[in-house]
Amino acid sequence: MQDPTPESGGSARPDEERREEAVAVPASGSASWLQRVFEEARGDSQLSVVPAEPPPVTVVAVERYLAGAQPAAAAQYWYDVTLADGACQERCYLAPRLNGLVQRAHLRAGARVRLTRCSYRYEERRLNYGFPCLEELEVACGPGPAPAALPRGRPLPLRGDKKHYLPLWNNEDPYGDVWVADKPQAQVDVDVSKLTSLGQLEMTWRSKFHYHPLLVRVLHKSRLRYYGKPEKKMDMPYQAYFEVADGSGMMSMVLWNSLCPEWYNSMKVGTVLLLEQYAVKTSYPFKTKPTPGDSQMKRFATIEISLNVRDPPTKITIIPEEMVKPEWGLPEVKYRFITRSELDGLPNNYSCDVIGLVTFVGRAERARKKEHGEDFWLYRWVHAVDGTSDQPFILELFATSQPEVFEHIHPMTYLVCTQMRVVRDLTENPSSTIYLTTSNESQIFITGWHRGQPYTKDTKVRNFIQWTKTQNEVDQMEKAVIGGYYPFPRPPNNFLKYCKNNKVESVLKAIGETGKEIEDLHYREHKRIAVQGIISAIKCISCSNVAEEVSGVELAQKDNSQSLESSAASKEDSVHKEKSTNLQNKEVKSFLESQYTPGEKHHHQALLSQKSSVKRKMPRRLNTDAHQSASVTPVSSHHYFTRSARRKLGLDEFQHEDIMQDKNRQTVSDSSQYSTDQEGMSDILETEETGRACGLWQSDLWAQVKDKLMKYLHHSTIFPESIPRKFDYVHRDLLMQQYNLHAAVHQPKETRTHKNISDFKSASGLGYYEVTVLGINHDVAIDVAFLPLFCPDDPHLFQLEDIQNDTLLSCMSCISASQQSATSSGRLPDMFPLSDEIVKAAMALDGKHVVCILDICHLGDDKVEVFLSKIYKTVDPDVLDAV
């Protein structure tokens, strides 16, 4: 791909040149159907064609870029879709009215579709340039053409004048060939006599137009900031902050625009830079500031170094570490590592670094930056242990512009996170769970990325490595969990605290409006909403045969083609011990001997009141768990930890630097909507006939009104993606693929395993609850799910203390003696009765108005999970005060 720098310009591409971009693929005799159809559309008087009996084609790539200047209500981003028909690949522009198909993961790389209507579009401001446009699509089932890999050096986006594509699901990550992986280091002789220091620069910058060269070391690095807007013309609107230092102190340095793809990946923490022909500007007052590891270091905060491609054109040179001389006086990178045992004594917002052995990795999720906007934060939850406490580090990791690391975090890897911030609230609940969240300057590293990092010399890092030598790998593996619904952070115990940063009128939603809230969700978007209602019915549903039922539904769906467009528009209707080995070996010696986004704090506060998990509008219950899956392979049956296997699997401490490839995620495509009679859905006898209704409590009021409701929403479905799974190291690539986001470019799946996500053992309880919430006007109701999360192998995985003041949910979270017995025997009964404690707690709420906090998350296609997270009584003083 052409480097999209301002100076490169953009010559008009003739139509003939665009046609040459089609990638030829060897085929047995037949010409390309796609090319034939697009030529037909171009020759039509209306520039449009409706193909007769279109064959299935494969989606090779779905790529996003900034839209051109449009009316206010128009889409902010456009999408190009690459299709393959077995003979060639063609890039097509997706009509903006179909953007929702991408935003909700109906249309994704690896999917098979039928092109039912397309058009040809000319750019009126360019000569002889046009491109095909996808107007209507259908899902195609069964085998389709296997696409060839996309060639390197991708062409420019089809529409408009943009010079690069963006990552598909966020804006902070580098994406595409334009981002240089590593700039070559220069063998240069540094003339110290011609250098200036940061201290001298700060004193003399106003009196000079040209500045002497600077020799500095990078101490901190921010994530990328993308500031592109449709109405602004700029080829590469990126910015990244660095904190650099010399012997006189530390100063901010800003990398601008087209220099970001050229230099960002190469400017690592610890890198030594020689800077020439730079600019100096007054420092931006509202940017975030990292906490230096050396508290004595002087900070020059009034000015910042500006590196740009022009005015003046900056010259940057990377000095190899072996050439750095002690007499240059460059400071070493220092850290603020803490242990888990020290965390409990630290104040809110304290900055620190941590290292730990990963025991849990949550799925990648997204949170909207602005209401009704198209930009999202990408994040996931991680647990890591360091041996100093029974409790793990709970880490909220936002994307740090390191996608090759973020997407490959898995249990049993060694994780380092820098510049993390403590999140706690001693004023509300001193015993509430503490966690750490990333800041704008955080960096994350996993096994394979540690060699050569400055922190390898830190004392606490070395202590951690010594601890891992004493650990039994099989014992740690048995505790490892990946994915699923993770209800953290819990809503606060005080409803007034929940409403602190929100107007109550916007916090409280009518139950009838939840359908619209769900319809507006994007793929893997999490949101937390509050509704008023009356707890009217509770069912305890067994998960004994769920996986098999869902599998059967998936097979049935494959026989039916569904219009993607209509599916997107109809949402409203709708996872033997061999011998003990240590977590360490001789490879550790090589490690030991080697020696917040701007405004993230505000964003985090918003997350506390709106983040969580989701669920889909589906009257028919397709509940999913995998306890009974016959194909589950016990962790202990694999000989993971021989020395040769450790080398292959990357467990040797910081020895191998290769990156595990993230394979294309395969998730179940389920865009069908199931309708079921409302009366049957609420009939106790009928639900018992399904064999999955294990127990039921319903109020007298519910019995009186359930047949007279104006609207009854069913969102109690549990999906395979909702269940936390026991981690299987042999199948780690499949599991990481499942819990990452869909890739922008198709990556063919390896055929060495035929497992799907339901084949992996569940790490949570044996069933779940369906809770019916009746509207306070008795005319609308909603079924939601409550998933008791309990991991007997690791009782600290799911924090239960945060719901102890919520009597009903606390009772439902407890694992009964019969359920524990079933777990130990390895056999699940078909039904569980509701405990007396649950019935008593439910009756205490009978007829009373409550506020229910719901966690909703879009899982792709039409799958949306809706979980009950908290119940507030409206008679409590804090609720009345808030309302």
N, C-alpha and C positions, 0 to 999 in steps of 0.2 A: 504494500500500500504506500502511496505517496505520503511523505511527511507533511501533515497539514499545518505548516507554518505560514504566517502571514506573507512572508516573502515568496512563497512558492506559487501563489496565485491560483487561478482556476480557469483554465481554458475550456471553452465549450466543447462538449463531447458529441461528435456526430452520431446519428442513429446507427450507422454501420459499425462504429467502434463499440457501441453498447452491445450489439448482437455478437461481436467477437468475444464478449466476456462469458458467454455460455460455455460451460465446461463439458467437453466431449467425454463420454464414457463408453468403453467398448460394449457393443451390443450385437446381437445375432441378427443382423440383416435389416431391422426395421428402423425407419427414420424417427426422429423425436416427435412424439405426440404434442408435447408442450410447445415446441417451436411452430408446429403446424397450426395449432390453435391461436397462438399469438399473432401469427402472420394473417390468419383469417380475421381476427379482430381489427388489425391495423387496416385491412382492406375494406372493412364493412363501412357502409355509409354512416352508421351511428357509432363507429369505432367500438363496437361491442358485439359479443357473441355468447350464445348459450350452447355449449357442446352437447351433442347427443351421446348418451351412454359413456360418460367420461370414465376412464380407468383410474384406479387408485394411484396416487403419486406420493412420494415420501417428502416430508418436510426436513430439509437438511439443516437449515439455520433460520433463526428468527432474530433480527438485529434491529436495535433501537437507535434513533438519533433525534436531535433537536429539530422541531418543526420550524418552518419559516414564519415570517410575520403573518399572523392570522387575526380574525376577530376575537374578541375577549373570550367567548365561550368555546372556541375551537380547541382541538387537542394540542397539548404542549409538545408531544413527541409523535414521531412517525415511525413506521416499522417497514423494513424490507424482509421478505420471506423468500428463501431459496428452496425451490422445488426440484425433485429429481424424478424422471420417468423411466430410468434404465438406459436411456440413450444419451441424455445430457442433463445438465443442471441449468436452471434459469432463475435469475433473481426477479422478483416481482414486488411492486409496491402494494401494500395492504390498504384498502380503502379505510379512512379514519373511522367510519361508523362501525367497523369490525375490530377496532382496537381492543374492545372488551374481551374478545376471544383470546388475545395474548395476555391481557392483564389478569385474567382468571384461569390461565393455563389450559384452556381448551385447545388452542393452537400452539404447539410447542415442537421443538426439534425432536425428530424420531417418530412423530405422529404420521399417520397415513390419512390423506384427505382426497376428496373428489372435487375438482374445480367445476362448479355448475354455472358460473357466469364470470366472465372477465371482460375487461375493456382495454383500450390502448390510450395512453395519455401523452400528449405533447407538452413540452415546456414552452410557453409562449415567449419567454424572454431569452431563449437560446435557439440557435439555428440547428435544424436537422437533428433534434434530440427528443426522444420519446422512450416510454417504458411500459410494460404490461402492468395492469392493475387488477388485483383480485377483488371481485365484487361479492361473490357468494361461494361458500364452501360447505361441504358435508363431510362428516366423519366416515372414513372407509375402514372396514374391518378385514381381517385376514392378511396374508402376506402381500407385501408390496415390493417395489424395486429397491435393491440395496444400493444406497448412494455411495459414490466415491468420496474420499476425504476432500474438504475444501482446500484449494491451493493456497499457498502463502502469498502475501502481497495482495490482499483483498482490494477490489475497486472501491471507489467512493460511493456514498449513499446515492440512491437513484434520484430522489427529488430534492430540489433546492440546491443550495450551494455549500452545504456542510462538507467538511473534509475528513470526518472520522465518525465511527460508531461509538456509542456509549455502552457500558455494561447493561445487561438486560434488566436487572432488578434493583440497582442502586446507582448512584453517581460517583461514589467515592473510590471505586476500584479502577485500576488501569485495565483497558481492554483493547485488544487488537495488536497487530504487528507494528504499529507506529510507536508503541512503547518499547524503548530499548532496554533489554534485560541488564546489560552491564557495559558501561563505557570502558574502553581500554585505559589502563593506567599508564601514565607517562613517565619516562626516565628523563628527568630534568634536573638541572643544577639550579638550586635556589640561591639567588644572590641576596643574602640577608640585609646587606647595606641599603637595598632599594625598598625594603619593606616598611610599612607603617603598622602600628598596633591599633587595636580597637580603642584603647584609651586615648591615644593621640587623635584618632579619627573623630571621636566624640567632641574633643575640644576645638578642632580646627575645621570641621566640615563646612561650616557656613562661609568660610573665606576662600574656599577652593572650588574649582570646577572639575579638575582632574585629580584623582586620588592615587596614591602609591599602592602597589599590590599589598594584599593581605594574605597571611598564612594562618589558617585557623583549623580547628578540629570540630567536627559535628558532635554535639552533646545530646541534642534532642531533635526529633523529626515528627512533624505533624502528619495527619492523614491528608489526602488530597481534598481540595475544595473545588467543586465545579460551580461556576457562577454564570453559565450560559442562560440566555433568555431569547425566546423566539424573535422578539423585536430588535435585538441587538446583533449586529454583524461582527462576529469575531470567530476566527478559525479554531482557536484552542483556548477557550476560556477556563483555564485551570490556574490554581494557586496553591503553593505549599510553603509552610513556615518551617524554618530550622532555627535552632539555637546553636550558635557557633562561638568558640572561645579561643583566646590565646593567653599568654601569660598575664595580660592586664585585666582580663575580665570576659564577660559573656554578652553577646548582642544578638538580636534577631536578624535573620536573613530570609528574604522572600524570593522564591523561585516563581517566575511568571510565565503564563501562556505556553508558547511552543517549546520553551526550554523544559517544561515539566515532562513531556514524554521522552525527551532526549536524556535527561539527567536524574529524574526523581528516583528511579530504581537503583541507581549507582551511588547516590548520596546516602550512605548508611550511617547509623550511629557509630562513631569512632573514626570515620573517614577524614583524612587530612586533605584540605583543599587549598590551592593557590588561586586567588581571585584577582583578576585584572579587569579594568574598564567597567567597573560597576558603578551604580548610582547610589546615593544616600538620600533618604527621605525621613521626614518626621514619622515617628512610630504610630501605628494605628492604635488608638487607646483602648479599644474594646476586645482585642484578641485575647485568647487564653494564654496563660503563662505556665510553663511546666515548673515543677519544684526541683531545683538542682540538687544533685547528690552531694555536692560540696556546699554546705551552708555558708562558708566563708567567701565564696566566689562573688566578686563584684558584678552587678548587672547594670549594663548601660541601656536604660529603658526609654530614652528620649528619641533615639533615632534607630533606623533599621537599614540594612544593606539590601538593595534591590537589584536582582539579576533578571535581565530581560534580553530579548533578541535584538533590540534596537534602543537607541537613545540612552546610553550608548550600547553597542553590541558587546555583551559581557564575554570575557574569555575565562573559561573554567578549566583547571587542571587538577586531576586526582593524583596525589602523591602516594606511592606504595608505602605500606607501613614499614617495610624493611629499610626504606630510605630515610625515614624520619630520624632526625638527630636530637639527642637530649638537649643540646645547647639551644635549640629553638624555643625551649620553654613551654611547649604545648601541654595543657593539662590532660590528665588521664580521665576517662569516663568513670564516674563514680555513681553508685546506686544506693537505694534505700530499701534493701530487702528486709522483709519481716517474716516471722514464722506464724503459723496458725495460732499458737499459744499466746502470741503477743497481740493478735488482732483485737481480742475482746477489750483491751485496755486503751484502744486508740479512738480519738474523737472523730466525729463526722467530717468528711471531706479531707481527711488526712491523706497525703500522697505517699505511695509506697510501691515497691516491686515485690513480686512473689514468684516462687518456683514450687511445683508440685507434680505428683503423679496423677494423671487424669483418671477419674473413676466414673464420671458421667459426662456425656455430651448431649445437649439438647438439639433439636432440629433447628435449622436456620429459619428465622422468622423476620417479619418486617413490621415497622411502625410508621404510620404516616407522619411526615414532618409538619404539614399544615392541613387543617381540615379541608376536605374536597380537593386537595392538591394531588399531583401525580408523582411527587417525590417521596422516597421512603428511606428510613434508616434500616439497615440490615444488622441483625444481632443474633446471638445464641447464648444459652446458659451452659456453664461448665462447672463441674466439681473437681477439685484436686486436693490431694492429701500430702502432707510433708512429714508425718510421724511425730509431730510435737503435740498433737491433740486428737481426740476421738472425732472431733468435728472437721469437716472439710472446708477449704476455701470455697465459697459460692461466688462465681465470677459471671458478671454480665458483660459479654464481649461484643462490642459493636465493631463493624468492619473497620479495619485500620489501614486500608489500601494495600493489604497483603493477601489477596485472594488465594494464592497458592498455599498459604499457611492456614487461613481461616477455614477453607473447605476441607482440610485434611486433619483437623483436630479429631482424635478418636481416643477412647479409653486405652490405658496402658502406655501412652506417650508421656514424655517429660515436657511440661509446659512452663514457659517463662512469660510473664506479663509485666511490662514496665509502666510506670506512671499511672497506676491504678488509684482510684479514689474510694475511700471508705464511705459507705452509706449506712447510716443508723439514725434512730430518733430516740434519744434517751428521755425526752420530755413526755412522749406518749406511752412507751412500753419499754422499760429498761431491759427486759428479757427477750425482746423481739430479735429475730435472726439478723445478723450483720452480713452484709455482702459487699463486694467490691465491683466497681464499674469502670470501664475504660474512660480515659480523658482524650482530648484532641491529640495529645502527644504520645499516646500509648503505642507500644509495639508488642507483638506476640511472636513467640518462637516455639517450635516443637522439635521432636527428635528428627535429626537430619538437617537442622538449621542452626545448631548451637556452635559448631566448630568455628573458632576465630572470634566469637562474640566477646566483647570486653567483660561481661559479667562472669565468665568462666573462672575469673580470678577471685571472685567474692567469697568471703569466708562462709557465709550462710549457704551459698550455692554448694560449696564443697561439703559442708555438713549434710546437706540433703543427699548428695551422692553417696556419702558414707552410710546414711540410713538405708538407702535402697539396697545396699549390699546385704543387709540383714533380713530382707523381706522375701517371703515365699511367693513366687509368681503366680502359682495356681490359686493361692488364697486371694490374692488381689484380683485375679481374673474372675473369680466367682462373684465378686462384688460389682463388676463392671456392667454398666447399663448405658444404653444409647436411645435417644429419640423419645417420642411420645409427648403427651400433654404434661406440661410442667407448670403448676399453679404458683408461680413466684414472681415478684413478691406478693404475699397475701395482702388483700385489702386491710387497711388499718382497723383496729378494734373500735375506733371512734368514728362515727359517721361524719361528725363535724370535720374531722381531719381529712376524710375522704373528699369532702366538698371544698377543702381549703382554697384551692386554686381554680375553682369553677363556680359559675353561677348555678344555683340549684335548678333553675328552670332548664338549663342545658344539660345538667347531669342526669336528671330523672327523665326517662323515656317512657312513653305509654307502651304497654305490652303490644298493642296493635301496630306500633311503629318498628318493632324489632325486625319484621320482614324487610322493611326498607333498609335498615342498618345492615342486614345480612347481604342484601342484594348489592349494596355499594362496596362491599369488601373486595379487595384485590387479592391475588394469590399470596398465600402465607402471611397475610396481614392479620395482626392481632389487635383486638380492641376490647375494652372493658366498659360495660354499660350498666346502668342502674334502673330497675323498674320497681314500681309499687305493685303489690299483689297480696294474695292470700294463699298460703300453702294448703293445697286441697287434696292431694293424693300422692302417695309414695309407693313405688313398686321396687322390689329387689329382683334384678334380672341376672340369671346365671350366664356365664360366658363359656359354658361347656362345649357348645357346638357352633359357636359364632363363626369361626374361621371358615368352616366348611360351607356354611350358608352363604357367606359373602362370595366365596369362590364360585359357587354355583350361579349366583347372580351375574358375576362377571362373564362367565361363559355364555349365559343367555344373551347378554347385551351384545356380544360380538356378532350376533346374527342380524342385528338391526343397524341400518345407517341412520344417523341423526343429523339434522341440519345444525351446523355449528352456530349459524346466525340465530336460528330460532331457539336453540338451547340457551344461548346467552341472553336472549330476550325473555325467556320464560321462567326466570328464577323465582318469581313471586309464586308460581304454581308448585311451584315445587316446594411385634419380636422373642475320667477314672484317673484319678491322679496317677501319673506315670512315676515321677519322683520329684522330690523337692529340689528346686534350684533357686538361686538368688536373682534379684533384679539387677545384678551387676556381674561383670566378669572383667577380664584383663583390659578390655577396651576402655574401661573407665580411666585408665592411666593416661590415655591420649587426651582425654578431656581435662584431667587434673594437671597434666604437665603442660598442655597448651595454655598456654596461658589464655480537656473535654472538647469535637467540632466546635467552631465558634458558636457560643450559645448552648453548649451541651448540658451545662448545669440546668438551664431552664428547660431544655428538652427532657432531661431526666425526671424533673418534677412532673412534667406532663405525663410521662410514661407511668409514674406511680399511680395515676388516676385513670389510665386508659389502656394499659397493656394487659394481654392475657392470651386465652386460646379460644378456638372457635368450632363451629359445627354447622351442618347443612340442613336446609329445609327439606325434610323428607318424611312424609307421613308414614311410609312403611319403614319399620325398624330393621336396619341391617347392622346388627351389633357384632363387633369384631374383637376377638382375643385369640391367643394361640396356645393356651395351656394344653389342649388336647391334640395338637398337631403331631401326627405320628412321625413326621419327618424331622422333628427337632433333634439336632445333634448335640449331646451334652458337651460342655466345654472340656471336660476332663478326658474325652475320647481322643483329643488331638495331642500329638507330641510337639507342642509349640516351642519348647524352650531348650532344645539342644543348641549347642553353640553355633552350628552351621545354620540352623533355622533362625536363630536370633539375628544373624547377619542379614539373612534374606528378608526378615520381617522388619528390620530397622529398630530392634529393641536394644542393640548394643549402644551404650550411652554415647550419644553425640558422635558416633563414628562415621556413619554413612550419610552423605549429604544429598542423596537422590531424593526426589520428591515423588511420593506416591501419586499416581495418576488418578484423577477423579473421573470415574466412568459415568456415562450418561445415566441419569436417574430414570428408572422406569416406575411410574406410578399408575395405579388403576385409573383408566378413563371411564368415568361414569357420569354421563351427562343426562341420563334419563331421569325423569321425575315420576315418582310413584304416588298414585292417589289411592287412599283407603277411606272407607266410610268412617266419618267422625264418630258415630255411635259405636261402631265396632271397635274403634281404637280405644274407647274409654270403657268398654264392657269387660268386666272382670272375668267372666266365664270364657270369653273368646280369647283373651290374652293368656289365660291358663292353658287353652288348647294348643298354643304354640309350643308348649313345653319349656318356655324360657321365663315365664312370669313366676317368680319364686315366692313372692309374698306381696301383700297389698294392704295399705291403709288408705281409707278415703273418708273425708269429712261428710257430715250430714248435708252441709250446704252444697258440696259437690254433687252428691246424689240428686239433689233437687234441680240444679241448674245445668248439668252437663249436656242434657239433650236440648237445651234452649239457647245455646251460645250462638252469637252472630259470627264469630271467628274463632277457630281453634288451630293454633300453630303447633306443628310437631317437629321438634328439634332435639330429640333425645337419642339420636343415632350415634353409636360409637364406631369409629372407623379403625382399620388396622394401623393407620398412622398416629392414632390417638394413644396407642398402648406403648409404654416404655418397654424396651426389649433387652433381654440379656445379651451382652456383647459377645460375639463369636469372632475371634481374631482371624481365623482362616478366611472368613467371609467379610472382612472389614471393608473391602472396596464396595461391595454390594450395599452394606449398611450405610456407609458414608454417602453413597449415591442416593439412597432413599431419603436421607434426612438433610441433604443439601437442597438447594433450589434447582429447578430444571436448567440444564445448560443451554446457552444460546446456540451452540453448534452441536449437531448430532455426533455422539461418540458411540460407535457400535459396541454393544454389550458382548463381553467375552462369554463363551458358551460352556465354560468349565463348571458352572453351577446352574441348576434349574430352580433354585430356591426363590421364593418371594417373601415379602416381609412377614406374612402370617405364619411362616414356617419357623420363625425364631421365637423362643420361649418368652412369655410375658414376664416382666419384672414387677408387676403390680398385683393387685388383689384378684379374687376369683370371680367377681361380679361387679355390677354397678347399679346405681339407682336411677330410676326415672321419676322426676319430681314434677308434679303438675302445679303450676302457679295460676290462680284465677285472678282476673283483673278486679280492681276494687269496685267497679260498677257491675260486676257479675255478668258481663256480656262477651268477654273474650278470655281466652286461656292459652297457655303455652306449656308444652312439655319440654323440659330440659334435662340434662344428664348430670349426675354427680358421680365422679369416679374416685373411689377410695384408693389412695396411693399408699402402698405398703410394700416394702422390700425386705423380707426376712434376712437376706444376706447382708444388707447394709441398712440398719435402722435409721441412720443419719441422712439417707438419701433424700427422703421427702419429709420436710419439717412439718410436724403436726401441732407443735405447741402454739402456733399462731392462730389456731381456730378453737382453742380450748374454751374460750368464753362464748362460743357459738354452740349451744347445747345440741341442737339437732344434727348439725354437720359433724360435730365431734363424735356423736353416737354412730353416725353412719360411717365415719372413718375408722372406727374400731374393727379389728378383725375378730370375729367370734371364735369360740373354741372349736366349733364344728368346722369352720372354714380352715383354721390352722391345722386341724386333724386331716382335712382333705389334702392340704398342701403337703403334709409330711407323708401321706400315703401315696401321693402322686396321682390320685384319682379325684375327679370333680363330680359332685352330685349334680342332678339335674336342676335342683332348686334349693334355695336357702330361705328360711323363714325370716321375717322381720323380727328383730329382737324386741323384747319388752321395753328396753330403754328408748329405742327409736319411736315406737308407738306412743310412749309416754311423752317424749319430747314433741312429737307431732301434734298430739292432742293439746299440749300447752299452747300451741300456736293456732288452734282451731278457730277460724273466723276472725283472726286478728290481722290487721294490716301490717305488712312488713316491707322492707326494701331489700330486694334481691340483687346482688352483684353478679353479673353474668360475664364470663369470659368467652369470646367468640373468635374463631380463627378459620380462615378460608384455606382449605387443603388442596385446591385445584379441582378443575372440572366443576361439578355442582356440589362438592363435598364441603360442608361447613359444620364444624363442631361447636356446640353451645353447652358450656359447663356452668353449673352453679358453684360460685366461689365463696359467697358470704351472705349471711342473712342478718339484717339489722331490724330490731323491733322499733316500730314508730312511736311507741310510748316511752322509749328511753329519752332522757333529757337531752342528750347530744343530738338526737335526730330531730326532736322538736325545735331545738335552738337553730339547727341548720336550716330547717324548712321554714 
